[in-house]
Amino acid sequence: MLSPCSADIWFIVELCDTVLVHSIEIATFELFSSVPEAFVVYTSSRYPAIEWSLIGEFKARDVRDVQSFPLDESIYAKYIKVELISHFGSEHYCPLSLLRVLGTSFIQEYEDSEEMSTTSETTTVILDGTDHAALEESQEGNNHSSLLVAAKDAVLHILNGLMGPGSDSTSSQQTTSIMPITSPDPATTTDSSNSRLPTDLPGGQEVENSTNVPTQSTTVTTH
C-alpha cells in the first residue's frame, strides 16, 4: 500500500475465516519513505460494520523489518481495520509493505481441543491399565494359592475318610498283644514239690497226681 503521509490513511482487510487473533505483524521495506510509527487496529464480525471494536493501539520502531505486536487478550475477528496515526521521517510517502494477522480458526481450535482431550484420555487409560494389570496379577496369585490350599484340604479329608474315624495321619505303628495257651512241652515239664491233692475214691484209696502245666506269654509286635 502506497499513500501520501499527508493523507488520512486507513484500510479494511477481510480475513479468510473468523479467527482467534493472537498477534499482528507489519513491515515497511521501501527505501526513501517514511515508516509508520503509531497505528490503531479494530475488528468486526461483519461488513459494513455497525460498530468497530478496538483491539489495541500499537507503536512501531523506526526499522525496515517485520515487527510483531502480540495482543493482551485474544479476540475473534473476521474483518480488520487499520488506521495509521503517525510516522517517522519527513518523506512524501508512507507505504506499508506487509500486514499479517496471526490467530487460530474455529476448525483448528476445535481440532486442537479434541487432540488435547484425546491425549489426556490416553494418558489416563495407560496409567489405569498399568495399575489394573498389577492388581489383576496380585489377585490371580492369591486365587492360585487359595485353590492349592483348598485342593490339599480336600485330599486330606478323603484320606481320613478312607482310613476310618479313629485313624491318625501321624500314627504309623499299631501294637497287638497275643497270649496264646500252648500245650505243655515235655522237655520243659518239671515236677513240683509233689503237692498232694486228696481225692476220695471208692475203696479208700488216695491218688497222688501233681502236674504243672506251664504257660507261655508271647508278645507279638506288628508294624
Residue, then its C-alpha position, 0 to 999 in steps of 0.5 A: m500500500l502506497s499513500p501520501c503521509s499527508a493523507d488520512i490513511w486507513f484500510i479494511v482487510e477481510l480475513c479468510d475465516t473468523v479467527l482467534v487473533h493472537s498477534i499482528e505483524i507489519a513491515t515497511f521495506e521501501l527505501f526513501s519513505s517514511v515508516p509508520e510509527a503509531f497505528v490503531v487496529y479494530t475488528s468486526s464480525r461483519y461488513p459494513a460494520i455497525e460498530w468497530s471494536l478496538i483491539g489495541e493501539f500499537k507503536a512501531r520502531d523506526v526499522r525496515d523489518v517485520q515487527s510483531f505486536p502480540l495482543d493482551e487478550s485474544i479476540y475473534a475477528k473476521y474483518i480488520k481495520v487499520e488506521l495509521i496515526s503517525h510516522f517517522g521521517s519527513e518523506h512524501y510517502c508512507p507505504l506499508s509493505l506487509l500486514r499479517v494477522l496471526g490467530t487460530s480458526f474455529i476448525q483448528e481450535y476445535e481440532d486442537s481441543e479434541e487432540m488435547s482431550t484425546t491425549s489426556e484420555t490416553t494418558t489416563v487409560i495407560l496409567d489405569g491399565t498399568d495399575h489394573a494389570a498389577l492388581e489383576e496379577s496380585q489377585e490371580g496369585n492369591n486365587h492360585s494359592s487359595l485353590l492349592v490350599a483348598a485342593k490339599d484340604a480336600v485330599l486330606h479329608i478323603l484320606n481320613g475318610l478312607m482310613g476310618p474315624g479313629s485313624d491318625s495321619t501321624s500314627s504309623q505303628q499299631t501294637t497287638s498283644i497275643m497270649p496264646i495257651t500252648s500245650p505243655d512241652p515235655a522237655t520243659t515239664t518239671d515236677s513240683s514239690n509233689s503237692r498232694l491233692p486228696t481225692d476220695l475214691p471208692g475203696g479208700q484209696e488216695v491218688e497222688n497226681s501233681t502236674n504243672v502245666p506251664t504257660q507261655s506269654t508271647t508278645v507279638t509286635t506288628h508294624 
